[in-house]
Amino acid sequence: MADKPIRADKATAVAELTESFRNAGATVLTEYRGLTVSQLTQLRRSLGKETSYTVAKNTLAKRAAADAGISGLDELFSGPTALTFVSGDVVEAAKGLRDFAKANPKLVIKGGVFEGKAISAAEVTKLADLESREVLLAKLAGAMKGNLSKAAALFQAPLSKAARAAAALADKKREQEGAEAA
């Protein structure tokens, strides 16, 4: 990108976008051509508080991405572009965008950045197909609980077997003592 000086207001916008790129866990680029203001407002609300949806000029967004050290997005900065900066659960945000795009086909997911690397629109969809972090943690906790229950039963089995054997020996000894006394 040319190092042409930019106006102060544009420099501020680039600095804010650069900071957003750096702080986001993921960024998804979309094209919003044809969506109404109320539809964009609905999208912003559906994405939650930890995700921001920002319409930006392509030249400023491209410069901000470069300043943030992100490469591989230049071809995505064409047409009307909005940036979805995700600070929370990336999977939930990707699901929100995918579901909104299904209901509103004018929203087009172009691609994005995940863990500092450029990803395609198909990879954003794959992220949306994953289960949320909470669901995965719940499954892991369930699996661990099941394994702990099995381990407890295994550890308890020898003890109960030993207790039954000791009780049987005591019974046998009482029988022998009773037979000798008679």
RAKA-V24703 format. One record per residue. N is the residue number from 1. RES is the residue in one small letter. SS is DSSP state (H for helix, E for strand, L for the rest). OMEGA is omega in whole degrees, -180 to 180 (none if undefined). D_LAST is the distance of its C-alpha to the last C-alpha in Angstrom with 1 decimal. Layout:
# RAKA-V24703
<<N & RES & SS & OMEGA & D_LAST> <N & RES & SS & OMEGA & D_LAST>>
This chain:
# RAKA-V24703
<<1 & m & L & -179 & 107.9> <2 & a & L & -180 & 111.2> <3 & d & L & 179 & 111.2> <4 & k & L & -180 & 113.7> <5 & p & L & 179 & 113.6> <6 & i & L & -179 & 112.3> <7 & r & L & -176 & 113.1> <8 & a & H & -180 & 111.0> <9 & d & H & 177 & 109.5> <10 & k & H & 177 & 108.5> <11 & a & H & 178 & 107.2> <12 & t & H & 179 & 105.0> <13 & a & H & 179 & 103.7> <14 & v & H & 180 & 102.9> <15 & a & H & 179 & 101.1> <16 & e & H & 178 & 99.0> <17 & l & H & 179 & 98.2> <18 & t & H & 179 & 97.4> <19 & e & H & 178 & 94.9> <20 & s & H & 177 & 93.3> <21 & f & H & -177 & 93.0> <22 & r & H & -175 & 91.4> <23 & n & H & -176 & 88.9> <24 & a & L & 173 & 87.8> <25 & g & L & 177 & 84.7> <26 & a & E & 176 & 86.7> <27 & t & E & 179 & 90.1> <28 & v & E & 178 & 91.0> <29 & l & E & 180 & 94.7> <30 & t & E & 170 & 95.8> <31 & e & E & -173 & 99.0> <32 & y & L & -176 & 99.5> <33 & r & L & 177 & 102.9> <34 & g & L & 178 & 103.3> <35 & l & L & 179 & 100.6> <36 & t & L & 178 & 101.6> <37 & v & H & -180 & 101.1> <38 & s & H & 177 & 98.5> <39 & q & H & 178 & 96.6> <40 & l & H & 177 & 96.6> <41 & t & H & 178 & 95.4> <42 & q & H & 178 & 92.6> <43 & l & H & -179 & 91.6> <44 & r & H & 179 & 91.6> <45 & r & H & -177 & 89.3> <46 & s & H & -179 & 86.9> <47 & l & H & 177 & 86.5> <48 & g & L & -174 & 85.2> <49 & k & L & -177 & 86.0> <50 & e & L & -180 & 84.9> <51 & t & E & 177 & 87.4> <52 & s & E & -180 & 91.2> <53 & y & E & -171 & 93.6> <54 & t & E & 173 & 97.0> <55 & v & E & -177 & 100.2> <56 & a & E & 174 & 102.2> <57 & k & L & -177 & 105.3> <58 & n & H & -178 & 104.6> <59 & t & H & -180 & 106.7> <60 & l & H & 180 & 105.0> <61 & a & H & 179 & 101.5> <62 & k & H & 179 & 102.3> <63 & r & H & 180 & 103.5> <64 & a & H & 178 & 100.4> <65 & a & H & 179 & 98.1> <66 & a & H & 179 & 100.0> <67 & d & H & 179 & 99.8> <68 & a & L & 178 & 96.1> <69 & g & L & -179 & 95.8> <70 & i & L & 179 & 94.9> <71 & s & L & 177 & 96.6> <72 & g & L & -179 & 96.6> <73 & l & L & -171 & 97.6> <74 & d & H & -178 & 101.4> <75 & e & H & 179 & 101.7> <76 & l & H & -180 & 99.6> <77 & f & L & 175 & 102.1> <78 & s & L & -176 & 104.5> <79 & g & L & 180 & 105.2> <80 & p & L & -175 & 103.8> <81 & t & E & 173 & 100.7> <82 & a & E & -177 & 98.0> <83 & l & E & 176 & 95.4> <84 & t & E & 180 & 91.8> <85 & f & E & -175 & 90.3> <86 & v & E & 176 & 86.5> <87 & s & L & -178 & 84.7> <88 & g & L & -177 & 81.4> <89 & d & L & -177 & 79.4> <90 & v & H & -179 & 81.6> <91 & v & H & 180 & 79.7> <92 & e & H & 179 & 80.2> <93 & a & H & 178 & 83.9> <94 & a & H & 177 & 84.4> <95 & k & H & 179 & 82.7> <96 & g & H & 178 & 85.0> <97 & l & H & -180 & 88.0> <98 & r & H & -179 & 87.0> <99 & d & H & 178 & 86.2> <100 & f & H & 180 & 89.4> <101 & a & H & 176 & 91.4> <102 & k & H & -179 & 89.8> <103 & a & H & -178 & 91.0> <104 & n & L & -174 & 94.3> <105 & p & L & 179 & 95.5> <106 & k & L & 175 & 98.4> <107 & l & L & -178 & 96.0> <108 & v & E & 176 & 95.8> <109 & i & E & -177 & 93.3> <110 & k & E & -175 & 95.2> <111 & g & E & 179 & 92.6> <112 & g & E & -179 & 91.5> <113 & v & E & 175 & 89.8> <114 & f & E & -178 & 86.1> <115 & e & L & 175 & 84.8> <116 & g & L & -178 & 88.4> <117 & k & E & 178 & 89.1> <118 & a & E & 177 & 91.3> <119 & i & E & -179 & 89.5> <120 & s & E & 177 & 91.0> <121 & a & H & 179 & 90.8> <122 & a & H & 179 & 88.2> <123 & e & H & 174 & 86.0> <124 & v & H & 178 & 86.3> <125 & t & H & 177 & 85.1> <126 & k & H & 176 & 82.2> <127 & l & H & -179 & 81.3> <128 & a & H & -179 & 81.4> <129 & d & H & 177 & 79.1> <130 & l & L & 174 & 76.3> <131 & e & L & -178 & 73.7> <132 & s & L & -179 & 74.2> <133 & r & H & -178 & 72.6> <134 & e & H & -180 & 70.3> <135 & v & H & 179 & 69.0> <136 & l & H & 178 & 68.4> <137 & l & H & 178 & 66.5> <138 & a & H & 178 & 64.4> <139 & k & H & 179 & 63.5> <140 & l & H & 179 & 62.7> <141 & a & H & 178 & 60.5> <142 & g & H & 179 & 58.7> <143 & a & H & 179 & 58.1> <144 & m & H & 180 & 56.8> <145 & k & H & 178 & 54.5> <146 & g & H & 180 & 53.1> <147 & n & H & 178 & 52.6> <148 & l & H & 178 & 51.0> <149 & s & H & 178 & 48.5> <150 & k & H & 180 & 47.6> <151 & a & H & 179 & 47.2> <152 & a & H & 179 & 45.0> <153 & a & H & 179 & 42.7> <154 & l & H & 180 & 42.7> <155 & f & H & -178 & 41.8> <156 & q & H & -176 & 39.1> <157 & a & H & 180 & 37.5> <158 & p & H & 180 & 36.0> <159 & l & H & -180 & 34.7> <160 & s & H & 177 & 32.9> <161 & k & H & 179 & 31.7> <162 & a & H & 179 & 30.3> <163 & a & H & 178 & 28.7> <164 & r & H & 179 & 27.0> <165 & a & H & 179 & 25.8> <166 & a & H & 178 & 24.4> <167 & a & H & 179 & 22.6> <168 & a & H & 177 & 21.1> <169 & l & H & 179 & 20.0> <170 & a & H & 178 & 18.4> <171 & d & H & -179 & 16.6> <172 & k & H & -179 & 15.4> <173 & k & H & 178 & 14.3> <174 & r & H & 178 & 12.3> <175 & e & H & 180 & 10.7> <176 & q & H & 180 & 10.0> <177 & e & H & 178 & 8.7> <178 & g & H & -180 & 6.3> <179 & a & H & 179 & 5.3> <180 & e & H & -180 & 5.5> <181 & a & H & -178 & 3.8> <182 & a & L & none & 0.0>>
